[in-house]
Structures are given as structure tokens and as C-alpha cells.
Amino acid sequence: MFDIESMIKIDSELNRIKDLDILLERILLEARSVVSADAGSIYLFQAADVDSGKTNELAIKYSQNNTLEKSLPAGQKLIYSVFTVPINDKTISGYCAQTKQIINVRDAYNLPGDVPYSFGKHYDEISGYRTTSILTIPLTSAEGRLLGVIQVINAIDESGNIVPFTEEDEIHIAHFATTASISLEKAQTMRTMILRLIKMAELRDPKETGSHANRVAGYAVEIYDRWANRKGVMYQNKEKFKDSLRIASMLHDVGKVAISDTILKKPDRFTNDELKIMQKHTVYGAALFDDSQSSLDVLSRYIAFTHHENWDGSGYPGWVDTGSGVSTKTDANGAVLGKKGSEIPLVGRIVGLADVFDALSSKRVYKAAWGEEDVLKEIRALSGTKFDPELVEIFFEALPSIRQIQALYPEVT
């Protein structure tokens, strides 16, 4: 039963979430709950790009389907196609975005003759799913600016039958969309600020792109999610941690802003002296969060500081004080000892693995992108030396979702 108490609870939950991707997935889940929908997708508005010739469009961000997910192996998530939809009257979602009106379709295969849009049967044909009722809702700002669209599919009644969405459903989902839009604007502002910080780093180091940061953060969340399920972490605690983890992971290389352009932009491999300077970006990044004010600051510090440590202790920067840069643990020759095994915070181990996977998979000024087979072979080979063996195992379990994230955040050329 959806009521005012339920809406207040949802409002509180959505306002707590800071990261855009975590919020989008949650908005879709709650929207489906509000109207008892079996499936659905959420899209974000993408403005026209004159240079590329693209018109205004919707880009899919998340898709959920209870029926299809029940047939998946335990622990696996639904993998969906990544695509965009033009904002026009040819599709249901495009027409909803164009008119900014709720569109309620009773039967997708028997549309009224007076509507301009049509239903694309391709997804049903390849998935074996049957779409019947569809409710499509615009997400708009207080000023009426289009933010995105939610589309929920197949209303389920108390007996488990697929039924049309009702007028009451339209009222409830409209109320929910208002709440969701407010939270969405806040999360988009947070993401914009994070990407501006990364853009600042990109001006110094061309490798540090927003797409790279989004991919690494997405991989990290997928790996942590499965690790947390293994360890029996409570759902609420897991979701709260994922929210901070995703943002903190995007900032893993923020310390590079303190490294000289001569080194950052060198189109070749570093000398030993240059490498030592470059390695200090971990200390510089961690120092930005020394005066921690929140759990997000703490995670950001751990990740910036330790994502280049190795499971066998051969990584960097090792046991160093971030405030002074002074070594706190050295060997008999005075060399700084690296952290190893569980001495490395879990988040550092996770982001370290995610970062290497993305670096090997991506083109750099000094190398071509590796093929996936070679990348995966290298990840396996480094299990137990560079990477936590359990996390490598989890990484391969999460590989379908990791490929999905690669498709969601391609490198912009």
C-alpha cells in the first residue's frame, strides 16, 4: 500500500544519496515499487551537440526486470543494451520527453490509432519478455527543465497478473517524480563538481578523464557489492557505503594536480627519478582529505593514499605520514616498507584492481589498448602478488556488469 508515510520515507532515502549513479538505480527501484511494476528503465536527458550533429536525446542509464532477473545465476545482474533515444514523437519515451507529460499505455501491442508513437518490439523479441502495460513519466526541474524519463513496465496486481496502470498510479508516480527530480538535481550538481575536479587533473594529465573516473568508480562499486554480499553486510549499510565509495573512487588520482607537467605529460615511460616523483601523487591526494569531515572524506583519503599498494607489499607509497611525507616504517636499508595484505584498506585494494583493469583496457600516449583476453590474463597472473586473490575472484564474477559499465562510459574522442 502506497501512502503518505511511504512517500516521506522514500523522500528521506533519496535525499540521503549523494552519488548520481547510485541515486538513478534507487529512483528506478522505488518508482517500480510505487506502482508495483515488474520492470523498468531510467533515462537521462542529453543536450544536442552541434559539433557531432547529435540532437537532444535520452540516454539509458539503468534497466531492471524482476522476471528476467529470476532466471539469472545467483549474484548476477541484468545486462541491458546501452542506447540513446531521440526526443521526438516516434517512441513512447521520446514523446514523453518531448511533451513532458505522463504517457499511460494499456497494451503496447495494441496502441490506439490516434497516437503518433509506436512500440519497439525488438527488446521483447531478443529477451523473450512480453511488454504489456507501460507508464512513462518525465523528470523535470522546478523550472520545467527536462532531466530525464522513467519508464515502468507491466503493473502486477495482488494475484501476480499483469494489469494496466491506473489513474491512481499516475497520481502516485507524478508525486514520486517530483521528489525524485529534486534529489536528481542535487546529485547532478555533485557529479558536475566532481567532474570539474577531474577536468582540472585532466588539464595536467590527459589520462585522467571523466570517463576513466566513472568507469573505475563503477567497477569498484560492483566489486564491493559482491564482496559485501559474501560477508553478509546488511543491505542498508552496504548501500550507504556504496554511495560514498563511488564518489571517493572517482577522486583516486586527484593528487596528480600537484605533479609537474613535465612528468605528467611525458609521452613515454618515466625514468626512475621521475617515477619516484610521480608516486607522490598518492601522498598529495591523501593530504587533501587529512582534515576529514565525513565518511566520504575518510574513504577518499584511504583510496587516494593506498590504491597503488600491492598485496605482496611491493607497491607505494607505503608507510608514510601524509602530512609530513616522513616514513613511518622502513627496512634495514632505510627504504620505506609498503603495506601488504590486509594492511591495505579494502577500498584501496578494490580501486587498485579497478584502476589497473581500466588502464590496461584503455589507450594511452605510450601504448595501445590491450585486448580483453590479454587484460584478463594479466589480472589472473597478478592475483596474490599485486591484487587480493579474493577480489580477483570477485572481479571475474562481476565481469558481465563491468563490461556493462565500459559500455555506459566510453572514452570521449
C-alpha positions, 0 to 999 in steps of 0.5 A: 500500500502506497501512502503518505508515510511511504512517500516521506520515507522514500523522500528521506532515502533519496535525499540521503544519496549523494552519488548520481549513479547510485541515486538513478538505480534507487529512483528506478527501484522505488518508482517500480515499487510505487506502482508495483511494476515488474520492470523498468528503465531510467533515462537521462536527458542529453543536450544536442551537440552541434559539433557531432550533429547529435540532437537532444536525446535520452540516454539509458542509464539503468534497466531492471526486470524482476522476471528476467532477473529470476532466471539469472545465476545467483549474484548476477545482474541484468545486462541491458543494451546501452542506447540513446533515444531521440526526443521526438514523437516516434517512441513512447519515451521520446514523446514523453520527453518531448511533451513532458507529460505522463504517457499511460499505455494499456497494451503496447501491442495494441496502441490506439490509432490516434497516437503518433508513437509506436512500440519497439518490439525488438527488446521483447523479441531478443529477451523473450519478455512480453511488454504489456502495460507501460507508464512513462513519466518525465523528470523535470526541474522546478523550472520545467527543465527536462532531466530525464524519463522513467519508464515502468513496465507491466503493473502486477496486481495482488494475484501476480497478473499483469494489469494496466496502470491506473489513474491512481498510479499516475497520481502516485508516480507524478508525486514520486517524480517530483521528489525524485527530480529534486534529489536528481538535481542535487546529485547532478550538481555533485557529479558536475563538481566532481567532474570539474575536479577531474577536468582540472587533473585532466588539464595536467594529465590527459589520462585522467578523464571523466570517463576513466573516473566513472568507469573505475568508480563503477567497477569498484562499486560492483566489486564491493557489492559482491564482496559485501554480499559474501560477508553478509553486510546488511543491505542498508549499510552496504548501500550507504557505503556504496554511495560514498565509495563511488564518489571517493573512487572517482577522486583516486588520482586527484593528487596528480594536480600537484605533479609537474607537467613535465612528468605528467605529460611525458609521452613515454615511460618515466625514468626512475627519478621521475617515477619516484616523483610521480608516486607522490601523487598518492601522498598529495591526494591523501593530504587533501582529505587529512582534515576529514569531515565525513565518511566520504572524506575518510574513504577518499583519503584511504583510496587516494593514499593506498590504491597503488599498494600491492598485496605482496607489499611491493607497491607505494607509497607505503608507510608514510605520514601524509602530512609530513611525507616522513616514513613511518616504517622502513627496512634495514636499508632505510627504504620505506616498507609498503603495506601488504595484505590486509594492511591495505584498506579494502577500498584501496585494494578494490580501486587498485584492481579497478584502476589497473583493469581500466588502464590496461583496457584503455589507450594511452600516449605510450601504448595501445589498448590491450585486448580483453583476453590479454587484460584478463590474463594479466589480472589472473597472473597478478592475483596474490602478488599485486591484487587480493586473490579474493577480489580477483575472484570477485572481479571475474564474477562481476565481469558481465556488469563491468563490461556493462559499465565500459559500455555506459562510459566510453572514452570521449574522442 
